[in-house]
Amino acid sequence: MRMNRRLVPFSFLIASACALLIPGMSQAQSAPAPPTYLRVTLARIKPGMRTAWLDGVQARLMPALNKAGVKSVAIYQTVFGNEYEYYTVRRLQRFTLSGAQGARVRALGTKGAAEQEDSLGKYVQSVHVIVIAPQTELSNTPAGEHPPVCVFALRRVLPGKMQDYRNFVRTEVLPVYKKAGEYFEVYQRVYGANDNDFVSMACVNKFSDLAGGSLPARVLGQNGAEKLFAEWDAIAPLVSITVRHRLDMSY
């Protein structure tokens, strides 16, 4: 009986430890946070309509989104690429059929949202909407104001190389940007595009900062940067590079 009195407390400690270590054994375990998705709108504006469209966005669309509780909206004008293309990013608050226009409907009502869409739509040649997922573990976002000049690099991961891509960016690319303290974000395209596509966004404070070449070249030297990009291309070939400027109306 003495042996049992000694073993029972010890067994209880083991069970308690397992409850803390094994998911589902502890009732106090919190549910995982839902993934974050962003809504990206690529709007191609008709030639000669740029100023009218921008005026309408600033005067009507941005106040409506702010009124609806959309906490952050970033609008980028393409500088090197298709110069009539604008890239708008905001958090996707509702993953529903009506989620795309939900913020404007909440702010303006169904009729008001439709009227606003028609008003701005007459300046637009085409619109492509995609959903992207931020890859926070592959990104470096220093504290402070978001740099306004951004280089968007689109890469398509080769079949069977998804984990290799993630490992390479995390261990080889990201440390370069962390060492320099510069802004670098990675997103995966989820809906409305190829889900093997990843977009990296490297941002600087002014256009003249781009004259010195890529950050990897400045940190690793030209030979080191060429080696880095060759290894990167072998996993996820480069599709395109676009330079965009974040507009002041963003918040």
TILUMVO-963024 format. One line per 4 residues: their letters; for each residue x, y, z of C-alpha. Coordinates in nm, 4 decimals, padded with zeros to 6 digits. Layout:
# TILUMVO-963024
A> X,Y,Z ~ ... .
END
This chain:
# TILUMVO-963024
MRMN> 00.0000,00.0000,00.0000 ~ 00.2883,00.2336,00.0670 ~ 00.4075,00.1771,-00.2895 ~ 00.0685,00.2783,-00.4286 .
RRLV> 00.0625,00.5952,-00.2223 ~ 00.3964,00.6949,-00.3759 ~ 00.3067,00.6060,-00.7374 ~ -00.0315,00.7796,-00.7559 .
PFSF> 00.1018,01.1344,-00.7148 ~ 00.3824,01.0656,-00.9639 ~ 00.1351,00.9323,-01.2225 ~ -00.0787,01.2394,-01.1725 .
LIAS> 00.2183,01.4640,-01.2494 ~ 00.2909,01.2749,-01.5722 ~ -00.0732,01.3027,-01.6840 ~ -00.0755,01.6733,-01.6030 .
ACAL> 00.2398,01.7311,-01.8042 ~ 00.0950,01.5439,-02.1043 ~ -00.2187,01.7561,-02.0872 ~ -00.0025,02.0655,-02.1274 .
LIPG> 00.2063,01.9230,-02.4113 ~ -00.0477,01.7312,-02.6231 ~ -00.3084,01.9409,-02.8122 ~ -00.6642,01.8587,-02.7190 .
MSQA> -00.5866,01.7205,-02.3696 ~ -00.6170,02.0605,-02.2047 ~ -00.9573,02.2254,-02.2006 ~ -00.7889,02.5624,-02.1638 .
QSAP> -00.6121,02.5334,-02.4980 ~ -00.6957,02.8297,-02.7224 ~ -00.8049,02.7879,-03.0845 ~ -00.5507,02.8854,-03.3538 .
APPT> -00.5871,03.2315,-03.5006 ~ -00.7607,03.2377,-03.8413 ~ -00.5337,03.3148,-04.1399 ~ -00.5101,03.6702,-04.2664 .
YLRV> -00.6097,03.7395,-04.6263 ~ -00.5727,04.0578,-04.8260 ~ -00.7838,04.1722,-05.1186 ~ -00.5807,04.3087,-05.4090 .
TLAR> -00.7440,04.5042,-05.6904 ~ -00.5453,04.5629,-06.0098 ~ -00.7266,04.8416,-06.1942 ~ -00.6171,04.9475,-06.5402 .
IKPG> -00.7333,05.3032,-06.6072 ~ -00.8348,05.4290,-06.9510 ~ -00.5829,05.6673,-07.1115 ~ -00.6644,06.0265,-07.0259 .
MRTA> -00.8868,05.9279,-06.7321 ~ -00.6198,05.8973,-06.4603 ~ -00.6846,06.2312,-06.2861 ~ -01.0633,06.1896,-06.2823 .
WLDG> -01.0358,05.8369,-06.1417 ~ -00.7897,05.9407,-05.8696 ~ -01.0086,06.2363,-05.7715 ~ -01.3095,06.0044,-05.7405 .
VQAR> -01.1172,05.7490,-05.5349 ~ -00.9889,06.0139,-05.2947 ~ -01.3172,06.2019,-05.2618 ~ -01.5624,05.9096,-05.2467 .
LMPA> -01.4091,05.5618,-05.2203 ~ -01.1517,05.6200,-04.9456 ~ -01.3963,05.8014,-04.7109 ~ -01.6498,05.5194,-04.7648 .
LNKA> -01.3967,05.2507,-04.6740 ~ -01.2874,05.4486,-04.3692 ~ -01.6499,05.4919,-04.2602 ~ -01.7063,05.1165,-04.2999 .
GVKS> -01.4231,05.0457,-04.0546 ~ -01.1580,04.9318,-04.3012 ~ -00.8459,05.0024,-04.0964 ~ -00.5883,05.0158,-04.3727 .
VAIY> -00.5988,05.0760,-04.7485 ~ -00.2849,05.1115,-04.9600 ~ -00.2987,05.2354,-05.3189 ~ 00.0090,05.2031,-05.5403 .
QTVF> 00.0617,05.3711,-05.8755 ~ 00.2696,05.1703,-06.1210 ~ 00.5779,05.3658,-06.2290 ~ 00.7832,05.1042,-06.4146 .
GNEY> 00.5447,04.8544,-06.5708 ~ 00.1975,04.9353,-06.7021 ~ 00.1762,05.3051,-06.6156 ~ -00.2043,05.3056,-06.6194 .
EYYT> -00.2273,05.0290,-06.3591 ~ -00.3107,05.0880,-05.9923 ~ -00.2647,04.8292,-05.7201 ~ -00.4951,04.8564,-05.4165 .
VRRL> -00.4537,04.6405,-05.1057 ~ -00.6800,04.6048,-04.8056 ~ -00.7663,04.3361,-04.5567 ~ -01.0414,04.0960,-04.6605 .
QRFT> -01.2796,04.1290,-04.3693 ~ -01.5430,03.8797,-04.4836 ~ -01.4795,03.5705,-04.6945 ~ -01.8254,03.5707,-04.8517 .
LSGA> -01.9754,03.6233,-05.1941 ~ -02.0597,03.9808,-05.1001 ~ -01.7337,04.0404,-04.9150 ~ -01.5724,04.2157,-05.2101 .
QGAR> -01.8194,04.5060,-05.1988 ~ -01.9282,04.4626,-04.8381 ~ -01.7356,04.7605,-04.6991 ~ -01.8909,05.0048,-04.9450 .
VRAL> -02.2377,04.8612,-04.8892 ~ -02.1993,04.9043,-04.5131 ~ -02.0966,05.2664,-04.5595 ~ -02.3239,05.3751,-04.8445 .
GTKG> -02.6040,05.1202,-04.8615 ~ -02.6689,04.8938,-05.1581 ~ -02.7885,05.1703,-05.3899 ~ -02.5130,05.4135,-05.2920 .
AAEQ> -02.2419,05.1501,-05.3365 ~ -02.3741,05.0607,-05.6830 ~ -02.3853,05.4269,-05.7848 ~ -02.0303,05.4812,-05.6655 .
EDSL> -01.9085,05.1733,-05.8529 ~ -02.0749,05.2966,-06.1727 ~ -01.9296,05.6440,-06.1232 ~ -01.5720,05.5189,-06.0890 .
GKYV> -01.6159,05.2336,-06.3339 ~ -01.6513,05.4613,-06.6361 ~ -01.2820,05.5529,-06.6006 ~ -01.1622,05.1925,-06.5786 .
QSVH> -01.0592,04.9713,-06.8681 ~ -01.0285,04.6457,-06.6689 ~ -01.0218,04.5160,-06.3106 ~ -00.8615,04.1994,-06.1775 .
VIVI> -00.9213,04.1018,-05.8132 ~ -00.7066,03.8447,-05.6343 ~ -00.6693,03.7260,-05.2750 ~ -00.3231,03.7010,-05.1221 .
APQT> -00.1915,03.5654,-04.7923 ~ 00.0903,03.7484,-04.6067 ~ 00.3880,03.5259,-04.5289 ~ 00.4942,03.6891,-04.2032 .
ELSN> 00.7643,03.4326,-04.1284 ~ 00.9365,03.5265,-04.4550 ~ 00.9041,03.9047,-04.4119 ~ 01.0891,04.1896,-04.2413 .
TPAG> 00.8778,04.4917,-04.1463 ~ 01.0805,04.7405,-03.9388 ~ 00.8917,04.9780,-03.7135 ~ 00.8088,05.3193,-03.8511 .
EHPP> 00.6408,05.4668,-04.1553 ~ 00.5934,05.2393,-04.4553 ~ 00.8477,05.3295,-04.7272 ~ 00.6602,05.4559,-05.0352 .
VCVF> 00.8711,05.3209,-05.3250 ~ 00.8334,04.9459,-05.3686 ~ 00.9780,04.6873,-05.6055 ~ 00.7321,04.4007,-05.6622 .
ALRR> 00.8955,04.0775,-05.7806 ~ 00.6617,03.8019,-05.8986 ~ 00.8025,03.4480,-05.8880 ~ 00.6382,03.1173,-05.9755 .
VLPG> 00.7487,02.8221,-05.7620 ~ 00.8314,02.5111,-05.9634 ~ 00.6270,02.1946,-05.8977 ~ 00.7440,02.0127,-05.5864 .
KMQD> 00.9622,02.3062,-05.4737 ~ 00.7217,02.4834,-05.2356 ~ 00.9038,02.3897,-04.9151 ~ 01.2401,02.4549,-05.0807 .
YRNF> 01.1197,02.8040,-05.1693 ~ 01.0107,02.8778,-04.8145 ~ 01.3338,02.7446,-04.6679 ~ 01.5473,02.9397,-04.9146 .
VRTE> 01.3739,03.2730,-04.8554 ~ 01.3799,03.2239,-04.4780 ~ 01.7472,03.1230,-04.4530 ~ 01.9129,03.3005,-04.7474 .
VLPV> 01.7069,03.6022,-04.8596 ~ 01.5403,03.7303,-04.5439 ~ 01.8674,03.7620,-04.3421 ~ 02.0005,04.0022,-04.6078 .
YKKA> 01.7105,04.2427,-04.5532 ~ 01.7206,04.2010,-04.1767 ~ 02.0915,04.2820,-04.1732 ~ 02.0276,04.6032,-04.3672 .
GEYF> 01.7114,04.6845,-04.1697 ~ 01.5122,04.7304,-04.4907 ~ 01.1467,04.6571,-04.5619 ~ 01.0732,04.3220,-04.7269 .
EVYQ> 00.7372,04.1443,-04.7454 ~ 00.6325,03.8194,-04.9101 ~ 00.2791,03.7234,-05.0161 ~ 00.1359,03.4078,-05.1692 .
RVYG> -00.1406,03.4413,-05.4262 ~ -00.4334,03.2281,-05.3133 ~ -00.7440,03.2979,-05.5249 ~ -00.7801,03.4633,-05.8636 .
ANDN> -00.4267,03.3695,-05.9685 ~ -00.1823,03.0790,-05.9733 ~ -00.1314,02.9638,-05.6132 ~ 00.2324,02.8802,-05.6921 .
DFVS> 00.2900,03.2544,-05.7359 ~ 00.4701,03.4510,-05.4665 ~ 00.5184,03.8265,-05.4673 ~ 00.8016,03.9867,-05.2728 .
MACV> 00.7859,04.3579,-05.2018 ~ 01.1083,04.5420,-05.1196 ~ 01.0515,04.9056,-05.0273 ~ 01.2749,05.2122,-04.9977 .
NKFS> 01.2140,05.5757,-04.9085 ~ 01.2895,05.7414,-05.2424 ~ 01.3445,05.6550,-05.6080 ~ 01.7121,05.7522,-05.5949 .
DLAG> 01.7663,05.4625,-05.3535 ~ 01.7044,05.2272,-05.6478 ~ 02.0019,05.3690,-05.8373 ~ 02.2480,05.1751,-05.6218 .
GSLP> 02.1166,04.8402,-05.7444 ~ 01.9447,04.5645,-05.5525 ~ 01.9913,04.5331,-05.1791 ~ 02.1496,04.1840,-05.2098 .
ARVL> 02.4154,04.3355,-05.4402 ~ 02.4897,04.6089,-05.1880 ~ 02.5069,04.3664,-04.8951 ~ 02.6617,04.0573,-05.0567 .
GQNG> 02.8533,04.2156,-05.3426 ~ 02.7824,04.1545,-05.7089 ~ 02.9111,03.7969,-05.7150 ~ 02.7229,03.7054,-05.3979 .
AEKL> 02.4009,03.8575,-05.5329 ~ 02.4311,03.6758,-05.8670 ~ 02.4746,03.3459,-05.6815 ~ 02.1732,03.4211,-05.4600 .
FAEW> 01.9478,03.5074,-05.7546 ~ 02.0635,03.2038,-05.9553 ~ 01.9715,02.9717,-05.6676 ~ 01.6407,03.1557,-05.6213 .
DAIA> 01.5590,03.1271,-05.9919 ~ 01.6265,02.7522,-05.9818 ~ 01.3449,02.7139,-05.7279 ~ 01.1080,02.9920,-05.8375 .
PLVS> 01.1843,03.1584,-06.1722 ~ 01.1295,03.5318,-06.1919 ~ 00.8158,03.6253,-06.3887 ~ 00.8163,04.0049,-06.3647 .
ITVR> 00.9473,04.3061,-06.1753 ~ 00.7276,04.6121,-06.1275 ~ 00.8063,04.9359,-05.9449 ~ 00.5153,05.1106,-05.7762 .
HRLD> 00.4728,05.4212,-05.5623 ~ 00.2441,05.4251,-05.2583 ~ 00.0041,05.7204,-05.2883 ~ -00.0402,05.9725,-05.0083 .
MSY> -00.4134,05.9001,-04.9849 ~ -00.3273,05.5555,-04.8423 ~ -00.3905,05.5085,-04.4717 .
END
